[in-house]
């Protein structure tokens, strides 16, 4: 299966040194054998970041998606360089917000009837207001 | 249908946009969920609503270690809609404490990973460790320990069980743990007040009630 990125690599490269595809990274959830969380990595390839195999039936790694993502990140580079933005650039930023919202793991998991489900497992959505 | 220019994705352009320019040595961080959507009150799960509800929304998106985009609801905050302008208002931040506040938002937003420029790993780790201690249970920050596929399976199974056998004890224990843990990780944002000065300064005393 293809390793699919739910955050595009080109976006994460904006946080990497020029010409390098590495960022620092900390996993909130990965533990080693001793039961402790792994320490942060100071250099972590964006190829392995924010991705999982078979996430969206290869839709996120396709040619059309890549082309759109390239345009979005080019706009971010213009923004970072304080260049004048066009209407197309504004649309690209808006598209990025929309894309990321729709492809996030939470968006993938979330669906209707969750409130009913949480009650079924004994977690009342209003619980914490009463604490 | 193809639409050109900023006729595409106009929805978010009806919010007020601000670029926050980081003047400090502490970079903006990001995460595996870089677009963080927030509102002050716990959102109602309205079965009849369709599409994205803009009312009261605050959206944060780091662009680079030095720039971050904020989108705000003009009904709740003193901002002008971005559409149809192409110039984005810029505000500078020169206080590290404020930059930390924006970074903490990414800690809340993250599904499983946070990122920063090379050499910032120790700060990322310290941020998450501090946030985990802030809550009564670390699941509020570290609750997404399973893959999206496994979480979905647990949810589907739980919904099926709750319909077929509406008693709590029919849902497998591991599925219960997954469902509850995922829920806590999502709820953390509603238990947290970010106190970002820019947002507080722009908040209207009297929100416009019939704006949308």
Interface residues (C-beta under 8 A of the other chain):
Chain A: X6 X7 X11 X12 X14 X15 X16 X17 X20 X22 X23 X24 X25 X26 X27 X28 X29 X30 X37 X39 X40 X41 X42 X43 X44 X49 X50 X52 X54 X55 X76 X79 X80 X84 X85 X86 X87 X88 X89 X90 X91 X93 X94 X95 X96 X97 X98 X100 X101 X104 X105 X106 X108 X109 X111 X112 X113 X114 X115 X116 X117 X118 X120 X121 X122 X123 X125 X128 X131
Chain B: X4 X5 X6 X7 X8 X9 X10 X11 X12 X13 X19 X27 X30 X32 X33 X34 X35 X37 X42 X45 X47 X52 X59 X61 X62 X63 X64 X65 X66 X67 X69 X71 X82 X83 X84 X85 X86 X87 X88 X110 X111 X112 X113 X114 X115 X116 X117 X118 X119 X120 X121 X122 X124 X125 X128 X136 X141 X142 X144 X145 X147 X148 X149 X151 X152 X155 X158 X159 X161 X162 X166 X168 X171 X175 X176 X179 X180 X182 X183 X184 X186 X187 X191
